[in-house]
Amino acid sequence: MAGTRRVAELAVLREASRRHIAAAEDARLEDLGVCASCARTWMTMLVGSRRGTRASLLEMGSEGLGGLTSRVVQEYRDA
């Protein structure tokens, strides 16, 4: 999906402290219909939280990943 690709691009192009903000403010994600809160949640799913309280999808168990994925989908639908 184009949104996942863009979130991944932002994750490698921005320093860790700016990734979530960059996703929330990204015009390309907005053009795809992704609201700011959804973009931040999507970034958290991909790379984890800035402060390390949430793991990335590579480190999450299936229950955690399922919950976060559901949240991204719900926020996308609500936008």
Helices and strands as residue ranges (DSSP letters): H 2-13, G 16-18, H 19-25, H 27-31, H 36-47, H 62-78
